[in-house]
Amino acid sequence: MNEQEPRRFRGSVFGPIILITIGLIFLLSNLGVLEGDVWTTLLLFWPVIFIAIGLDSILKREGLVGAVFLIGLGVVFLLSNLGYLNVNVWQMVLRLWPILLIAIGFDLVIGRRSIWASLAGLVVVLAILAGSLLLFGVRVERGQVLSGSQISQPLGQSDRARISVSPGAGTLELNALQGSDALISGTVAVGRGQAPTVDYSDENGVSVFSLRNSASSFFFPGDNRWMWDLGLTTQVPIDLRVDLGAGNAQVDLSRLNISQLGVDLGVGRVVVQLPEQSDFSARIDGAIGQILVEVPPGQALRVRADTGIANISVPNDFQKQDGVYTSPNYAGADNQIDLTVDQAIGNITVRYTR
């Protein structure tokens, strides 16, 4: 009687590892172990893709050295995202990418001759990687050291303003300045060795101001050290642009004079409080996460929504037709806000100001 050989799993483990990671993140979030928005947390764990590719390659016996290099790279990215490394990872990759060529070379020459040759090549590549990281100045520590920079720009004689704010990642709070002649004022938190980039010009009476974090930023959800807290002038109309790759944004426009609004969010949550008696167009784009729009009960609002696979919720008295939602007072109102919302995955909520 012939004994059957036990069945061995020879398929890819890439998909299962990604599913397990996503499942664990959602589970820990539901149990209250992880703070912050779950979609933001998912973005932090994107380096698991590198780790899964490396493990998949090892199990398929496609090479050991290159696979372990990918796993190591994924671990470094993951530690940086979680705040355990004091290094700008993207800058590091631009400097150390030749190590990948070395790893591929070892795989081609000795990777498949024997397990001992593979292990020898692995040790050499890991030694080169470790030495390069030390020379680059990588140190393991809990949390990145941040510094607060004070931002202040006088309004001058301008009668209009175009303001662009791009933190990159973290928490952004925008609101109105009170009793100040500044165009913009507040505090931004940046990593050690970084500085916010400020550009300002006066173009025929229009103040053009840009504030951005030029370096790559990584943050842990719920970590308020990555906070940008800024106030804007109430004295002139503002064309406002906000770009946030990952994080949470609280944009309070209730006391501002807005002429145009654009908000672009990669992953996370954005809350926009609209002003009363205003007439302007606005656009909010999100990839993954939540968009919450608060509208004063008396303000006329029309919302054009492209929801992808996202859910949308609007007040019960709004009328819906062909993906357009309008407040009951929109048709005859003197002041109207036209809002376009584009959300791929997550949810969109429009509600009256509480």
Secondary structure per residue as TSV (DSSP state, phi and psi in degrees):
chain	resnum	aa	ss	phi	psi
A	1	M	-	360.0	123.4
A	2	N	-	-80.4	132.0
A	3	E	-	-84.4	133.8
A	4	Q	-	-77.4	138.2
A	5	E	-	-70.0	139.4
A	6	P	-	-61.8	140.0
A	7	R	-	-70.8	133.7
A	8	R	-	-112.8	142.1
A	9	F	-	-80.1	116.1
A	10	R	-	-116.2	9.0
A	11	G	S	-80.0	-178.3
A	12	S	-	-78.5	141.3
A	13	V	S	-101.4	2.5
A	14	F	H	-60.3	-53.9
A	15	G	H	-60.1	-48.5
A	16	P	H	-58.4	-39.9
A	17	I	H	-64.5	-41.8
A	18	I	H	-64.0	-43.4
A	19	L	H	-63.0	-42.0
A	20	I	H	-62.0	-43.2
A	21	T	H	-62.5	-47.6
A	22	I	H	-62.4	-42.5
A	23	G	H	-61.6	-42.7
A	24	L	H	-63.9	-40.3
A	25	I	H	-63.5	-46.4
A	26	F	H	-63.4	-40.1
A	27	L	H	-63.1	-48.4
A	28	L	H	-64.4	-34.7
A	29	S	H	-66.6	-43.8
A	30	N	H	-64.2	-31.6
A	31	L	T	-84.2	-3.2
A	32	G	T	82.2	10.1
A	33	V	-	-74.7	-39.7
A	34	L	S	-95.6	132.8
A	35	E	-	-90.0	161.4
A	36	G	S	85.3	-179.0
A	37	D	-	-73.2	133.9
A	38	V	H	-64.7	-32.4
A	39	W	H	-68.6	-36.5
A	40	T	H	-65.0	-40.4
A	41	T	H	-62.2	-40.1
A	42	L	H	-58.6	-40.0
A	43	L	H	-63.3	-36.7
A	44	L	H	-62.5	-29.2
A	45	F	T	-96.2	17.4
A	46	W	T	-60.6	-27.4
A	47	P	T	-62.7	-13.1
A	48	V	H	-58.7	-23.4
A	49	I	H	-60.1	-45.7
A	50	F	H	-61.1	-44.2
A	51	I	H	-62.6	-42.3
A	52	A	H	-65.4	-39.6
A	53	I	H	-62.6	-43.1
A	54	G	H	-63.2	-46.3
A	55	L	H	-63.2	-39.5
A	56	D	H	-62.1	-41.0
A	57	S	H	-66.2	-38.6
A	58	I	H	-65.5	-45.6
A	59	L	H	-67.0	-28.4
A	60	K	T	-86.3	-0.2
A	61	R	T	57.0	43.0
A	62	E	S	-94.1	4.6
A	63	G	-	135.8	147.5
A	64	L	S	-105.8	-44.0
A	65	V	H	-65.2	-52.5
A	66	G	H	-62.6	-37.0
A	67	A	H	-64.6	-45.2
A	68	V	H	-66.4	-34.3
A	69	F	H	-60.0	-44.6
A	70	L	H	-62.6	-41.0
A	71	I	H	-61.8	-44.8
A	72	G	H	-61.7	-41.7
A	73	L	H	-63.0	-42.0
A	74	G	H	-62.5	-39.8
A	75	V	H	-64.3	-42.0
A	76	V	H	-62.7	-45.9
A	77	F	H	-60.5	-42.7
A	78	L	H	-65.0	-43.8
A	79	L	H	-63.0	-36.7
A	80	S	H	-66.8	-43.6
A	81	N	H	-59.9	-36.3
A	82	L	T	-86.3	1.9
A	83	G	T	85.6	19.6
A	84	Y	-	-95.8	-6.5
A	85	L	B	-123.5	137.7
A	86	N	-	-93.5	57.0
A	87	V	S	-142.5	145.8
A	88	N	-	-83.2	104.2
A	89	V	H	-63.5	-40.5
A	90	W	H	-64.9	-37.9
A	91	Q	H	-64.2	-39.1
A	92	M	H	-62.9	-43.4
A	93	V	H	-62.6	-40.8
A	94	L	H	-63.4	-28.5
A	95	R	H	-85.9	-38.1
A	96	L	H	-104.5	8.6
A	97	W	T	-58.8	-27.2
A	98	P	H	-59.7	-19.9
A	99	I	H	-61.8	-32.0
A	100	L	H	-61.3	-40.3
A	101	L	H	-64.1	-39.4
A	102	I	H	-62.2	-43.9
A	103	A	H	-63.1	-43.4
A	104	I	H	-63.4	-39.8
A	105	G	H	-61.7	-44.7
A	106	F	H	-62.0	-39.1
A	107	D	H	-62.8	-41.9
A	108	L	H	-69.1	-35.6
A	109	V	H	-82.4	-49.6
A	110	I	H	-126.2	-3.8
A	111	G	T	-59.1	-32.9
A	112	R	T	-112.9	9.2
A	113	R	T	-73.6	-46.4
A	114	S	-	-163.0	164.9
A	115	I	H	-65.7	-33.4
A	116	W	H	-69.8	-37.6
A	117	A	H	-65.4	-40.2
A	118	S	H	-63.1	-42.6
A	119	L	H	-65.5	-37.7
A	120	A	H	-63.8	-44.5
A	121	G	H	-63.6	-36.9
A	122	L	H	-63.0	-44.5
A	123	V	H	-61.2	-42.7
A	124	V	H	-62.8	-46.4
A	125	V	H	-64.8	-41.6
A	126	L	H	-65.3	-36.9
A	127	A	H	-65.1	-41.8
A	128	I	H	-64.5	-43.1
A	129	L	H	-63.4	-46.4
A	130	A	H	-62.8	-44.0
A	131	G	H	-63.5	-39.3
A	132	S	H	-66.2	-39.9
A	133	L	H	-63.4	-40.1
A	134	L	H	-65.5	-43.1
A	135	L	H	-64.2	-32.8
A	136	F	H	-72.1	-17.8
A	137	G	T	96.9	23.2
A	138	V	-	-75.9	131.1
A	139	R	-	-133.6	142.7
A	140	V	B	-87.8	128.9
A	141	E	-	-154.8	158.0
A	142	R	S	-84.9	106.9
A	143	G	S	86.5	141.8
A	144	Q	-	-84.4	143.9
A	145	V	-	-79.1	121.4
A	146	L	E	-111.3	155.0
A	147	S	E	-128.1	146.4
A	148	G	E	-95.1	131.0
A	149	S	E	-113.0	131.8
A	150	Q	E	-84.8	131.4
A	151	I	E	-117.4	130.7
A	152	S	E	-155.0	128.9
A	153	Q	E	-132.3	120.4
A	154	P	E	-63.9	149.4
A	155	L	-	-74.2	-37.1
A	156	G	T	71.2	-144.8
A	157	Q	T	-100.8	10.7
A	158	S	-	-69.1	147.9
A	159	D	S	-111.1	2.2
A	160	R	E	-148.9	165.7
A	161	A	E	-147.4	145.4
A	162	R	E	-121.5	116.5
A	163	I	E	-121.6	131.0
A	164	S	E	-123.8	127.7
A	165	V	E	-125.2	123.1
A	166	S	E	-135.1	87.9
A	167	P	E	-70.4	-26.3
A	168	G	E	91.5	-65.5
A	169	A	E	-156.1	153.6
A	170	G	E	125.4	-148.6
A	171	T	E	-117.8	129.4
A	172	L	E	-121.1	130.9
A	173	E	E	-125.2	121.3
A	174	L	E	-119.1	133.3
A	175	N	E	-152.4	-169.0
A	176	A	E	-94.1	140.6
A	177	L	-	-80.4	141.9
A	178	Q	-	-119.8	129.6
A	179	G	S	64.6	36.9
A	180	S	-	-136.8	144.8
A	181	D	-	-94.6	10.5
A	182	A	E	-81.1	148.8
A	183	L	E	-71.9	-44.1
A	184	I	E	-150.3	143.5
A	185	S	E	-154.7	145.5
A	186	G	E	160.0	-162.7
A	187	T	E	-128.0	138.2
A	188	V	E	-125.2	144.2
A	189	A	E	-105.7	128.1
A	190	V	E	-131.7	161.8
A	191	G	E	-71.5	164.2
A	192	R	T	-60.2	133.6
A	193	G	T	82.5	0.8
A	194	Q	-	-107.5	163.5
A	195	A	-	-151.0	139.9
A	196	P	E	-66.9	146.3
A	197	T	E	-97.6	125.3
A	198	V	E	-118.7	129.7
A	199	D	E	-126.1	133.8
A	200	Y	E	-142.4	140.3
A	201	S	E	-153.2	158.3
A	202	D	E	-114.7	111.5
A	203	E	E	-111.4	93.3
A	204	N	T	54.6	48.9
A	205	G	T	85.9	5.0
A	206	V	E	-111.8	118.9
A	207	S	E	-78.2	120.1
A	208	V	E	-110.1	114.0
A	209	F	E	-128.6	133.5
A	210	S	E	-131.2	130.4
A	211	L	E	-130.1	122.5
A	212	R	E	-147.6	157.6
A	213	N	E	-96.7	109.2
A	214	S	-	-75.6	-19.6
A	215	A	S	-95.1	157.8
A	216	S	-	-66.3	137.2
A	217	S	-	-125.4	136.2
A	218	F	-	-127.1	144.0
A	219	F	-	-145.8	159.7
A	220	F	-	-99.5	136.1
A	221	P	T	-58.9	136.1
A	222	G	T	88.0	-4.8
A	223	D	-	-88.3	104.0
A	224	N	T	-77.7	1.9
A	225	R	T	-66.1	-28.1
A	226	W	S	-86.0	55.9
A	227	M	E	-107.5	129.0
A	228	W	E	-111.1	115.3
A	229	D	E	-117.7	107.5
A	230	L	E	-130.4	143.0
A	231	G	E	-114.1	143.6
A	232	L	E	-116.0	154.5
A	233	T	-	-65.4	147.7
A	234	T	S	-103.7	1.9
A	235	Q	S	-88.8	-18.6
A	236	V	S	-137.4	157.7
A	237	P	-	-65.4	143.7
A	238	I	E	-124.1	130.3
A	239	D	E	-95.0	107.4
A	240	L	E	-109.2	134.0
A	241	R	E	-128.1	128.4
A	242	V	E	-124.7	127.4
A	243	D	E	-125.7	121.9
A	244	L	E	-135.7	117.3
A	245	G	E	-68.2	-48.0
A	246	A	E	-152.6	134.9
A	247	G	E	142.1	-152.1
A	248	N	E	-129.3	137.0
A	249	A	E	-128.1	132.4
A	250	Q	E	-117.8	105.1
A	251	V	E	-111.0	101.4
A	252	D	E	-97.4	105.4
A	253	L	-	-101.3	7.2
A	254	S	T	-60.4	-28.2
A	255	R	T	-116.3	14.6
A	256	L	S	-102.3	156.5
A	257	N	-	-100.1	94.4
A	258	I	E	-98.2	130.2
A	259	S	E	-101.7	-25.4
A	260	Q	E	-163.1	146.2
A	261	L	E	-135.8	134.7
A	262	G	E	-136.8	125.3
A	263	V	E	-126.2	127.9
A	264	D	E	-126.3	116.0
A	265	L	E	-123.5	127.6
A	266	G	E	-74.7	-68.6
A	267	V	E	-137.0	130.1
A	268	G	E	141.3	-147.8
A	269	R	E	-134.7	136.0
A	270	V	E	-130.1	133.4
A	271	V	E	-117.4	122.8
A	272	V	E	-118.9	119.9
A	273	Q	E	-100.5	114.3
A	274	L	-	-80.1	150.8
A	275	P	-	-84.0	167.5
A	276	E	S	-89.5	157.1
A	277	Q	S	49.4	51.6
A	278	S	-	-124.0	153.8
A	279	D	-	-137.3	102.5
A	280	F	E	-163.3	169.6
A	281	S	E	-107.0	149.4
A	282	A	E	-143.7	152.0
A	283	R	E	-140.4	132.6
A	284	I	E	-125.8	120.5
A	285	D	E	-116.0	131.5
A	286	G	E	-136.6	146.4
A	287	A	E	-93.2	-61.0
A	288	I	E	-136.2	127.6
A	289	G	E	140.1	-143.1
A	290	Q	E	-131.7	136.8
A	291	I	E	-119.2	122.2
A	292	L	E	-121.0	122.9
A	293	V	E	-117.3	123.8
A	294	E	E	-107.7	124.1
A	295	V	E	-119.1	132.5
A	296	P	-	-61.1	144.5
A	297	P	T	-56.1	-30.2
A	298	G	T	-90.2	-5.0
A	299	Q	S	-87.3	127.7
A	300	A	E	-74.0	131.8
A	301	L	E	-140.8	135.5
A	302	R	E	-123.1	130.8
A	303	V	E	-120.2	120.1
A	304	R	E	-100.9	122.0
A	305	A	E	-119.7	129.8
A	306	D	E	-112.9	103.0
A	307	T	-	-95.1	-10.5
A	308	G	T	56.1	-116.6
A	309	I	T	-112.1	27.7
A	310	A	-	-94.4	157.5
A	311	N	E	-94.1	151.9
A	312	I	E	-131.1	138.8
A	313	S	E	-130.7	130.2
A	314	V	-	-130.3	164.3
A	315	P	-	-58.5	151.9
A	316	N	T	-62.8	-27.4
A	317	D	T	-87.2	-0.4
A	318	F	-	-73.4	144.2
A	319	Q	E	-98.3	141.4
A	320	K	E	-117.7	134.1
A	321	Q	E	-155.8	118.6
A	322	D	T	52.9	47.2
A	323	G	T	75.3	12.3
A	324	V	E	-116.9	130.3
A	325	Y	E	-116.9	128.9
A	326	T	E	-127.8	142.1
A	327	S	-	-71.7	156.4
A	328	P	T	-63.4	-22.7
A	329	N	T	-100.0	12.3
A	330	Y	S	-67.8	-46.3
A	331	A	T	-57.1	-44.1
A	332	G	T	-101.8	11.4
A	333	A	-	-80.4	144.6
A	334	D	S	-76.3	-34.5
A	335	N	S	-114.0	122.3
A	336	Q	E	-131.3	138.8
A	337	I	E	-108.1	123.2
A	338	D	E	-102.9	116.3
A	339	L	E	-118.3	128.7
A	340	T	E	-109.7	127.4
A	341	V	E	-122.6	128.4
A	342	D	E	-126.9	113.3
A	343	Q	E	-132.6	123.7
A	344	A	E	-77.4	-56.5
A	345	I	E	-133.5	132.6
A	346	G	E	131.8	-133.8
A	347	N	E	-152.0	154.1
A	348	I	E	-121.7	130.3
A	349	T	E	-128.3	126.2
A	350	V	E	-114.4	124.0
A	351	R	E	-143.5	161.7
A	352	Y	E	-74.9	147.9
A	353	T	-	-61.0	132.5
A	354	R	-	-82.5	360.0
